[in-house]
Amino acid sequence: MTTVKVKGMSCQHCVMAVTKALKEIEGLQDIAVDLEKGEAAFKETKPVDKNLIKDKIKKAGYEVVTE
Ligand SMILES: [Cu+2]
C-alpha cells in the first residue's frame, strides 16, 4: 500500500473527486481516501509515476504534500 498526503480536502465531495482522479490512473487499485487524515492510499499493480499522481490530483483541485 502506498500513501500520499493530500491537502485541501474538506468534505466527502472532495474525497470522491480525489478518488475519481486516482481511478483514472492505470495501475492503481484499492483506492482509499481518508478525509480526516488527509491521505490517499492505493495499491500499485505496476510502477506508477508519482508525478502523474500529483498531476491528476492537482487537476482535481487538490495538492499532494511532499515532505
Ligand atoms: Cu469538499
PDB file of the backbone (N, CA, C, O) and the ligand in Angstrom, with CONECT records:
HET     CU  A 101       1
ATOM      1  N   MET A   1       0.850  -1.202   0.000  1.00  0.00           N
ATOM      2  CA  MET A   1       0.000   0.000   0.000  1.00  0.00           C
ATOM      3  C   MET A   1       0.885   1.252   0.000  1.00  0.00           C
ATOM      4  O   MET A   1       1.833   1.359   0.778  1.00  0.00           O
ATOM      5  N   THR A   2       0.565   2.167  -0.863  1.00  0.00           N
ATOM      6  CA  THR A   2       1.276   3.445  -0.908  1.00  0.00           C
ATOM      7  C   THR A   2       0.334   4.524  -0.378  1.00  0.00           C
ATOM      8  O   THR A   2      -0.867   4.492  -0.649  1.00  0.00           O
ATOM      9  N   THR A   3       0.873   5.465   0.368  1.00  0.00           N
ATOM     10  CA  THR A   3       0.052   6.542   0.915  1.00  0.00           C
ATOM     11  C   THR A   3       0.626   7.890   0.521  1.00  0.00           C
ATOM     12  O   THR A   3       1.833   8.114   0.615  1.00  0.00           O
ATOM     13  N   VAL A   4      -0.238   8.777   0.084  1.00  0.00           N
ATOM     14  CA  VAL A   4       0.201  10.150  -0.174  1.00  0.00           C
ATOM     15  C   VAL A   4      -0.675  11.112   0.626  1.00  0.00           C
ATOM     16  O   VAL A   4      -1.862  10.868   0.844  1.00  0.00           O
ATOM     17  N   LYS A   5      -0.062  12.200   1.050  1.00  0.00           N
ATOM     18  CA  LYS A   5      -0.790  13.243   1.775  1.00  0.00           C
ATOM     19  C   LYS A   5      -1.455  14.163   0.762  1.00  0.00           C
ATOM     20  O   LYS A   5      -0.823  14.608  -0.196  1.00  0.00           O
ATOM     21  N   VAL A   6      -2.733  14.443   0.983  1.00  0.00           N
ATOM     22  CA  VAL A   6      -3.461  15.325   0.074  1.00  0.00           C
ATOM     23  C   VAL A   6      -4.002  16.513   0.856  1.00  0.00           C
ATOM     24  O   VAL A   6      -4.716  16.360   1.847  1.00  0.00           O
ATOM     25  N   LYS A   7      -3.643  17.696   0.383  1.00  0.00           N
ATOM     26  CA  LYS A   7      -4.057  18.926   1.057  1.00  0.00           C
ATOM     27  C   LYS A   7      -5.290  19.513   0.361  1.00  0.00           C
ATOM     28  O   LYS A   7      -5.384  19.486  -0.866  1.00  0.00           O
ATOM     29  N   GLY A   8      -6.208  20.030   1.127  1.00  0.00           N
ATOM     30  CA  GLY A   8      -7.328  20.774   0.561  1.00  0.00           C
ATOM     31  C   GLY A   8      -8.670  20.069   0.587  1.00  0.00           C
ATOM     32  O   GLY A   8      -9.677  20.632   0.159  1.00  0.00           O
ATOM     33  N   MET A   9      -8.693  18.827   1.091  1.00  0.00           N
ATOM     34  CA  MET A   9      -9.972  18.115   1.147  1.00  0.00           C
ATOM     35  C   MET A   9     -10.751  18.539   2.388  1.00  0.00           C
ATOM     36  O   MET A   9     -10.201  18.596   3.488  1.00  0.00           O
ATOM     37  N   SER A  10     -12.039  18.835   2.199  1.00  0.00           N
ATOM     38  CA  SER A  10     -12.817  19.293   3.341  1.00  0.00           C
ATOM     39  C   SER A  10     -14.137  18.567   3.526  1.00  0.00           C
ATOM     40  O   SER A  10     -14.792  18.746   4.553  1.00  0.00           O
ATOM     41  N   CYS A  11     -14.544  17.758   2.569  1.00  0.00           N
ATOM     42  CA  CYS A  11     -15.809  17.039   2.718  1.00  0.00           C
ATOM     43  C   CYS A  11     -15.817  15.788   1.844  1.00  0.00           C
ATOM     44  O   CYS A  11     -14.845  15.502   1.144  1.00  0.00           O
ATOM     45  N   GLN A  12     -16.913  15.051   1.890  1.00  0.00           N
ATOM     46  CA  GLN A  12     -16.996  13.809   1.114  1.00  0.00           C
ATOM     47  C   GLN A  12     -16.926  14.055  -0.387  1.00  0.00           C
ATOM     48  O   GLN A  12     -16.485  13.192  -1.146  1.00  0.00           O
ATOM     49  N   HIS A  13     -17.358  15.220  -0.801  1.00  0.00           N
ATOM     50  CA  HIS A  13     -17.261  15.549  -2.218  1.00  0.00           C
ATOM     51  C   HIS A  13     -15.800  15.572  -2.665  1.00  0.00           C
ATOM     52  O   HIS A  13     -15.457  15.087  -3.743  1.00  0.00           O
ATOM     53  N   CYS A  14     -14.962  16.134  -1.827  1.00  0.00           N
ATOM     54  CA  CYS A  14     -13.526  16.180  -2.110  1.00  0.00           C
ATOM     55  C   CYS A  14     -12.957  14.765  -2.176  1.00  0.00           C
ATOM     56  O   CYS A  14     -12.153  14.441  -3.051  1.00  0.00           O
ATOM     57  N   VAL A  15     -13.388  13.934  -1.238  1.00  0.00           N
ATOM     58  CA  VAL A  15     -12.929  12.547  -1.204  1.00  0.00           C
ATOM     59  C   VAL A  15     -13.285  11.860  -2.517  1.00  0.00           C
ATOM     60  O   VAL A  15     -12.466  11.147  -3.097  1.00  0.00           O
ATOM     61  N   MET A  16     -14.510  12.080  -2.977  1.00  0.00           N
ATOM     62  CA  MET A  16     -14.962  11.483  -4.231  1.00  0.00           C
ATOM     63  C   MET A  16     -14.140  11.980  -5.415  1.00  0.00           C
ATOM     64  O   MET A  16     -13.771  11.212  -6.304  1.00  0.00           O
ATOM     65  N   ALA A  17     -13.863  13.273  -5.406  1.00  0.00           N
ATOM     66  CA  ALA A  17     -13.110  13.879  -6.506  1.00  0.00           C
ATOM     67  C   ALA A  17     -11.696  13.309  -6.580  1.00  0.00           C
ATOM     68  O   ALA A  17     -11.194  13.009  -7.663  1.00  0.00           O
ATOM     69  N   VAL A  18     -11.062  13.163  -5.424  1.00  0.00           N
ATOM     70  CA  VAL A  18      -9.701  12.626  -5.392  1.00  0.00           C
ATOM     71  C   VAL A  18      -9.718  11.139  -5.776  1.00  0.00           C
ATOM     72  O   VAL A  18      -8.850  10.667  -6.512  1.00  0.00           O
ATOM     73  N   THR A  19     -10.701  10.425  -5.274  1.00  0.00           N
ATOM     74  CA  THR A  19     -10.833   9.001  -5.609  1.00  0.00           C
ATOM     75  C   THR A  19     -10.998   8.819  -7.110  1.00  0.00           C
ATOM     76  O   THR A  19     -10.355   7.967  -7.724  1.00  0.00           O
ATOM     77  N   LYS A  20     -11.869   9.634  -7.687  1.00  0.00           N
ATOM     78  CA  LYS A  20     -12.133   9.564  -9.124  1.00  0.00           C
ATOM     79  C   LYS A  20     -10.863   9.860  -9.929  1.00  0.00           C
ATOM     80  O   LYS A  20     -10.568   9.191 -10.919  1.00  0.00           O
ATOM     81  N   ALA A  21     -10.132  10.862  -9.487  1.00  0.00           N
ATOM     82  CA  ALA A  21      -8.892  11.238 -10.178  1.00  0.00           C
ATOM     83  C   ALA A  21      -7.885  10.082 -10.161  1.00  0.00           C
ATOM     84  O   ALA A  21      -7.219   9.807 -11.160  1.00  0.00           O
ATOM     85  N   LEU A  22      -7.790   9.423  -9.023  1.00  0.00           N
ATOM     86  CA  LEU A  22      -6.836   8.314  -8.905  1.00  0.00           C
ATOM     87  C   LEU A  22      -7.289   7.097  -9.699  1.00  0.00           C
ATOM     88  O   LEU A  22      -6.468   6.337 -10.212  1.00  0.00           O
ATOM     89  N   LYS A  23      -8.601   6.921  -9.794  1.00  0.00           N
ATOM     90  CA  LYS A  23      -9.140   5.780 -10.547  1.00  0.00           C
ATOM     91  C   LYS A  23      -8.832   5.889 -12.035  1.00  0.00           C
ATOM     92  O   LYS A  23      -8.812   4.887 -12.749  1.00  0.00           O
ATOM     93  N   GLU A  24      -8.597   7.097 -12.490  1.00  0.00           N
ATOM     94  CA  GLU A  24      -8.294   7.307 -13.909  1.00  0.00           C
ATOM     95  C   GLU A  24      -6.866   6.887 -14.254  1.00  0.00           C
ATOM     96  O   GLU A  24      -6.507   6.778 -15.427  1.00  0.00           O
ATOM     97  N   ILE A  25      -6.064   6.655 -13.227  1.00  0.00           N
ATOM     98  CA  ILE A  25      -4.669   6.284 -13.474  1.00  0.00           C
ATOM     99  C   ILE A  25      -4.543   4.774 -13.586  1.00  0.00           C
ATOM    100  O   ILE A  25      -4.935   4.032 -12.686  1.00  0.00           O
ATOM    101  N   GLU A  26      -3.988   4.335 -14.707  1.00  0.00           N
ATOM    102  CA  GLU A  26      -3.791   2.906 -14.917  1.00  0.00           C
ATOM    103  C   GLU A  26      -2.718   2.386 -13.970  1.00  0.00           C
ATOM    104  O   GLU A  26      -1.644   2.974 -13.844  1.00  0.00           O
ATOM    105  N   GLY A  27      -3.023   1.278 -13.308  1.00  0.00           N
ATOM    106  CA  GLY A  27      -2.042   0.674 -12.411  1.00  0.00           C
ATOM    107  C   GLY A  27      -2.350   0.896 -10.944  1.00  0.00           C
ATOM    108  O   GLY A  27      -1.689   0.319 -10.080  1.00  0.00           O
ATOM    109  N   LEU A  28      -3.344   1.723 -10.646  1.00  0.00           N
ATOM    110  CA  LEU A  28      -3.728   1.942  -9.251  1.00  0.00           C
ATOM    111  C   LEU A  28      -4.977   1.129  -8.925  1.00  0.00           C
ATOM    112  O   LEU A  28      -5.905   1.020  -9.726  1.00  0.00           O
ATOM    113  N   GLN A  29      -4.967   0.569  -7.733  1.00  0.00           N
ATOM    114  CA  GLN A  29      -6.031  -0.325  -7.307  1.00  0.00           C
ATOM    115  C   GLN A  29      -6.314  -0.121  -5.830  1.00  0.00           C
ATOM    116  O   GLN A  29      -5.475   0.402  -5.096  1.00  0.00           O
ATOM    117  N   ASP A  30      -7.502  -0.535  -5.395  1.00  0.00           N
ATOM    118  CA  ASP A  30      -7.885  -0.444  -3.975  1.00  0.00           C
ATOM    119  C   ASP A  30      -7.657   0.958  -3.422  1.00  0.00           C
ATOM    120  O   ASP A  30      -7.002   1.131  -2.394  1.00  0.00           O
ATOM    121  N   ILE A  31      -8.203   1.953  -4.110  1.00  0.00           N
ATOM    122  CA  ILE A  31      -8.001   3.335  -3.701  1.00  0.00           C
ATOM    123  C   ILE A  31      -8.882   3.663  -2.495  1.00  0.00           C
ATOM    124  O   ILE A  31     -10.095   3.453  -2.510  1.00  0.00           O
ATOM    125  N   ALA A  32      -8.237   4.179  -1.460  1.00  0.00           N
ATOM    126  CA  ALA A  32      -8.959   4.552  -0.245  1.00  0.00           C
ATOM    127  C   ALA A  32      -8.513   5.943   0.179  1.00  0.00           C
ATOM    128  O   ALA A  32      -7.350   6.154   0.525  1.00  0.00           O
ATOM    129  N   VAL A  33      -9.442   6.886   0.150  1.00  0.00           N
ATOM    130  CA  VAL A  33      -9.115   8.260   0.530  1.00  0.00           C
ATOM    131  C   VAL A  33      -9.702   8.539   1.903  1.00  0.00           C
ATOM    132  O   VAL A  33     -10.891   8.332   2.144  1.00  0.00           O
ATOM    133  N   ASP A  34      -8.845   9.013   2.795  1.00  0.00           N
ATOM    134  CA  ASP A  34      -9.243   9.289   4.173  1.00  0.00           C
ATOM    135  C   ASP A  34      -9.299  10.797   4.399  1.00  0.00           C
ATOM    136  O   ASP A  34      -8.283  11.491   4.366  1.00  0.00           O
ATOM    137  N   LEU A  35     -10.507  11.274   4.628  1.00  0.00           N
ATOM    138  CA  LEU A  35     -10.714  12.717   4.785  1.00  0.00           C
ATOM    139  C   LEU A  35     -10.053  13.252   6.059  1.00  0.00           C
ATOM    140  O   LEU A  35      -9.376  14.280   6.027  1.00  0.00           O
ATOM    141  N   GLU A  36     -10.254  12.548   7.179  1.00  0.00           N
ATOM    142  CA  GLU A  36      -9.706  13.024   8.452  1.00  0.00           C
ATOM    143  C   GLU A  36      -8.178  13.086   8.465  1.00  0.00           C
ATOM    144  O   GLU A  36      -7.577  14.033   8.971  1.00  0.00           O
ATOM    145  N   LYS A  37      -7.572  12.048   7.893  1.00  0.00           N
ATOM    146  CA  LYS A  37      -6.113  12.012   7.853  1.00  0.00           C
ATOM    147  C   LYS A  37      -5.559  12.874   6.717  1.00  0.00           C
ATOM    148  O   LYS A  37      -4.391  13.265   6.736  1.00  0.00           O
ATOM    149  N   GLY A  38      -6.404  13.163   5.734  1.00  0.00           N
ATOM    150  CA  GLY A  38      -5.937  13.882   4.568  1.00  0.00           C
ATOM    151  C   GLY A  38      -4.966  13.044   3.758  1.00  0.00           C
ATOM    152  O   GLY A  38      -3.919  13.516   3.313  1.00  0.00           O
ATOM    153  N   GLU A  39      -5.344  11.787   3.582  1.00  0.00           N
ATOM    154  CA  GLU A  39      -4.465  10.858   2.894  1.00  0.00           C
ATOM    155  C   GLU A  39      -5.207  10.058   1.834  1.00  0.00           C
ATOM    156  O   GLU A  39      -6.408   9.807   1.931  1.00  0.00           O
ATOM    157  N   ALA A  40      -4.448   9.672   0.826  1.00  0.00           N
ATOM    158  CA  ALA A  40      -4.966   8.751  -0.177  1.00  0.00           C
ATOM    159  C   ALA A  40      -4.057   7.534  -0.210  1.00  0.00           C
ATOM    160  O   ALA A  40      -2.840   7.658  -0.347  1.00  0.00           O
ATOM    161  N   ALA A  41      -4.653   6.366  -0.086  1.00  0.00           N
ATOM    162  CA  ALA A  41      -3.888   5.120  -0.113  1.00  0.00           C
ATOM    163  C   ALA A  41      -4.313   4.295  -1.315  1.00  0.00           C
ATOM    164  O   ALA A  41      -5.471   4.334  -1.731  1.00  0.00           O
ATOM    165  N   PHE A  42      -3.371   3.552  -1.865  1.00  0.00           N
ATOM    166  CA  PHE A  42      -3.676   2.712  -3.031  1.00  0.00           C
ATOM    167  C   PHE A  42      -2.609   1.655  -3.207  1.00  0.00           C
ATOM    168  O   PHE A  42      -1.514   1.741  -2.651  1.00  0.00           O
ATOM    169  N   LYS A  43      -2.960   0.659  -3.993  1.00  0.00           N
ATOM    170  CA  LYS A  43      -2.012  -0.378  -4.369  1.00  0.00           C
ATOM    171  C   LYS A  43      -1.581  -0.113  -5.789  1.00  0.00           C
ATOM    172  O   LYS A  43      -2.372   0.339  -6.618  1.00  0.00           O
ATOM    173  N   GLU A  44      -0.322  -0.394  -6.068  1.00  0.00           N
ATOM    174  CA  GLU A  44       0.168  -0.246  -7.436  1.00  0.00           C
ATOM    175  C   GLU A  44       0.312  -1.630  -8.054  1.00  0.00           C
ATOM    176  O   GLU A  44       1.076  -2.462  -7.566  1.00  0.00           O
ATOM    177  N   THR A  45      -0.425  -1.866  -9.125  1.00  0.00           N
ATOM    178  CA  THR A  45      -0.318  -3.150  -9.808  1.00  0.00           C
ATOM    179  C   THR A  45       0.853  -3.124 -10.792  1.00  0.00           C
ATOM    180  O   THR A  45       1.290  -4.162 -11.290  1.00  0.00           O
ATOM    181  N   LYS A  46       1.345  -1.926 -11.057  1.00  0.00           N
ATOM    182  CA  LYS A  46       2.573  -1.738 -11.829  1.00  0.00           C
ATOM    183  C   LYS A  46       3.158  -0.401 -11.379  1.00  0.00           C
ATOM    184  O   LYS A  46       2.433   0.419 -10.815  1.00  0.00           O
ATOM    185  N   PRO A  47       4.436  -0.162 -11.609  1.00  0.00           N
ATOM    186  CA  PRO A  47       5.010   1.103 -11.144  1.00  0.00           C
ATOM    187  C   PRO A  47       4.310   2.312 -11.781  1.00  0.00           C
ATOM    188  O   PRO A  47       4.162   2.392 -13.000  1.00  0.00           O
ATOM    189  N   VAL A  48       3.892   3.230 -10.941  1.00  0.00           N
ATOM    190  CA  VAL A  48       3.215   4.428 -11.427  1.00  0.00           C
ATOM    191  C   VAL A  48       4.051   5.654 -11.058  1.00  0.00           C
ATOM    192  O   VAL A  48       4.506   5.792  -9.923  1.00  0.00           O
ATOM    193  N   ASP A  49       4.239   6.524 -12.021  1.00  0.00           N
ATOM    194  CA  ASP A  49       4.998   7.756 -11.821  1.00  0.00           C
ATOM    195  C   ASP A  49       4.315   8.651 -10.781  1.00  0.00           C
ATOM    196  O   ASP A  49       3.147   9.010 -10.931  1.00  0.00           O
ATOM    197  N   LYS A  50       5.040   8.998  -9.752  1.00  0.00           N
ATOM    198  CA  LYS A  50       4.489   9.841  -8.684  1.00  0.00           C
ATOM    199  C   LYS A  50       4.025  11.198  -9.215  1.00  0.00           C
ATOM    200  O   LYS A  50       3.068  11.781  -8.705  1.00  0.00           O
ATOM    201  N   ASN A  51       4.716  11.692 -10.245  1.00  0.00           N
ATOM    202  CA  ASN A  51       4.327  12.981 -10.810  1.00  0.00           C
ATOM    203  C   ASN A  51       2.972  12.929 -11.502  1.00  0.00           C
ATOM    204  O   ASN A  51       2.227  13.910 -11.529  1.00  0.00           O
ATOM    205  N   LEU A  52       2.671  11.755 -12.062  1.00  0.00           N
ATOM    206  CA  LEU A  52       1.364  11.579 -12.700  1.00  0.00           C
ATOM    207  C   LEU A  52       0.263  11.634 -11.644  1.00  0.00           C
ATOM    208  O   LEU A  52      -0.792  12.233 -11.853  1.00  0.00           O
ATOM    209  N   ILE A  53       0.529  11.000 -10.517  1.00  0.00           N
ATOM    210  CA  ILE A  53      -0.429  11.025  -9.411  1.00  0.00           C
ATOM    211  C   ILE A  53      -0.640  12.459  -8.931  1.00  0.00           C
ATOM    212  O   ILE A  53      -1.770  12.900  -8.719  1.00  0.00           O
ATOM    213  N   LYS A  54       0.468  13.173  -8.764  1.00  0.00           N
ATOM    214  CA  LYS A  54       0.415  14.583  -8.355  1.00  0.00           C
ATOM    215  C   LYS A  54      -0.422  15.416  -9.327  1.00  0.00           C
ATOM    216  O   LYS A  54      -1.292  16.189  -8.925  1.00  0.00           O
ATOM    217  N   ASP A  55      -0.132  15.234 -10.612  1.00  0.00           N
ATOM    218  CA  ASP A  55      -0.813  15.987 -11.664  1.00  0.00           C
ATOM    219  C   ASP A  55      -2.313  15.763 -11.646  1.00  0.00           C
ATOM    220  O   ASP A  55      -3.102  16.704 -11.727  1.00  0.00           O
ATOM    221  N   LYS A  56      -2.691  14.492 -11.536  1.00  0.00           N
ATOM    222  CA  LYS A  56      -4.115  14.125 -11.550  1.00  0.00           C
ATOM    223  C   LYS A  56      -4.836  14.752 -10.366  1.00  0.00           C
ATOM    224  O   LYS A  56      -5.938  15.282 -10.504  1.00  0.00           O
ATOM    225  N   ILE A  57      -4.203  14.684  -9.208  1.00  0.00           N
ATOM    226  CA  ILE A  57      -4.821  15.233  -8.003  1.00  0.00           C
ATOM    227  C   ILE A  57      -4.899  16.757  -8.104  1.00  0.00           C
ATOM    228  O   ILE A  57      -5.873  17.372  -7.668  1.00  0.00           O
ATOM    229  N   LYS A  58      -3.871  17.344  -8.679  1.00  0.00           N
ATOM    230  CA  LYS A  58      -3.848  18.794  -8.856  1.00  0.00           C
ATOM    231  C   LYS A  58      -4.962  19.252  -9.797  1.00  0.00           C
ATOM    232  O   LYS A  58      -5.625  20.261  -9.559  1.00  0.00           O
ATOM    233  N   LYS A  59      -5.148  18.488 -10.865  1.00  0.00           N
ATOM    234  CA  LYS A  59      -6.207  18.816 -11.833  1.00  0.00           C
ATOM    235  C   LYS A  59      -7.583  18.716 -11.204  1.00  0.00           C
ATOM    236  O   LYS A  59      -8.514  19.412 -11.609  1.00  0.00           O
ATOM    237  N   ALA A  60      -7.709  17.839 -10.204  1.00  0.00           N
ATOM    238  CA  ALA A  60      -8.982  17.698  -9.500  1.00  0.00           C
ATOM    239  C   ALA A  60      -9.177  18.847  -8.506  1.00  0.00           C
ATOM    240  O   ALA A  60     -10.269  19.025  -7.966  1.00  0.00           O
ATOM    241  N   GLY A  61      -8.112  19.626  -8.266  1.00  0.00           N
ATOM    242  CA  GLY A  61      -8.240  20.797  -7.413  1.00  0.00           C
ATOM    243  C   GLY A  61      -7.584  20.672  -6.046  1.00  0.00           C
ATOM    244  O   GLY A  61      -7.832  21.484  -5.155  1.00  0.00           O
ATOM    245  N   TYR A  62      -6.738  19.642  -5.881  1.00  0.00           N
ATOM    246  CA  TYR A  62      -6.102  19.416  -4.588  1.00  0.00           C
ATOM    247  C   TYR A  62      -4.597  19.325  -4.755  1.00  0.00           C
ATOM    248  O   TYR A  62      -4.074  19.298  -5.869  1.00  0.00           O
ATOM    249  N   GLU A  63      -3.920  19.279  -3.629  1.00  0.00           N
ATOM    250  CA  GLU A  63      -2.461  19.326  -3.663  1.00  0.00           C
ATOM    251  C   GLU A  63      -1.871  18.121  -2.927  1.00  0.00           C
ATOM    252  O   GLU A  63      -2.281  17.792  -1.813  1.00  0.00           O
ATOM    253  N   VAL A  64      -0.900  17.473  -3.573  1.00  0.00           N
ATOM    254  CA  VAL A  64      -0.181  16.404  -2.882  1.00  0.00           C
ATOM    255  C   VAL A  64       0.947  17.039  -2.091  1.00  0.00           C
ATOM    256  O   VAL A  64       1.741  17.810  -2.630  1.00  0.00           O
ATOM    257  N   VAL A  65       1.011  16.714  -0.824  1.00  0.00           N
ATOM    258  CA  VAL A  65       2.047  17.264   0.044  1.00  0.00           C
ATOM    259  C   VAL A  65       3.240  16.318   0.056  1.00  0.00           C
ATOM    260  O   VAL A  65       3.106  15.141   0.389  1.00  0.00           O
ATOM    261  N   THR A  66       4.385  16.830  -0.302  1.00  0.00           N
ATOM    262  CA  THR A  66       5.608  16.031  -0.246  1.00  0.00           C
ATOM    263  C   THR A  66       6.521  16.624   0.815  1.00  0.00           C
ATOM    264  O   THR A  66       6.790  17.825   0.840  1.00  0.00           O
ATOM    265  N   GLU A  67       6.986  15.744   1.687  1.00  0.00           N
ATOM    266  CA  GLU A  67       7.860  16.266   2.724  1.00  0.00           C
ATOM    267  C   GLU A  67       9.309  15.867   2.496  1.00  0.00           C
ATOM    268  O   GLU A  67      10.181  16.228   3.287  1.00  0.00           O
TER     269      GLU A  67
HETATM  270 CU    CU A 101     -15.322  19.030  -0.407  1.00  0.00          CU2+
END
